Amino acid sequence: ALSFGLGTMLAMLSGALLATLFGFTVLSGGGLETKSFVIVVLGGLGNPTGALLGGIIIGLLESLVAVIPIPFIGSIPFSWVPVIEFVVFILILLFRPTGILGERT
């Protein structure tokens, strides 16, 4: 109960501090909600280790796609990063429908 309370307090404090810096509405979290869904399904539903692995994969894609140059093309614009993330997501689901660490039935 103490760790739950401490985690809730930290989430409330960070939300209050972010609210002073950025404007927000009821629909502000749509992009983060979609990215969270992709991370959880990519790793495998019901598998916390899979969600961690999915988050690491998406984080590495976000940080490396715009930095690593591609031969004959150059670097990819940062606005294309979500497109590449969803392409990787679709490819993984085509070959592993249960996610990376999901159990096969």
Secondary structure, DSSP 8 states (H G I E B T S, - for coil): -HHHHHHHHHHHHHHHHHHHHS---TTTTHHHHHHHHHHHHHH-TT-HHHHHHHHHHHHHHHHHTTTS-BTTTB---GGGHHHHHHHHHHHHHHH-TT-SS----
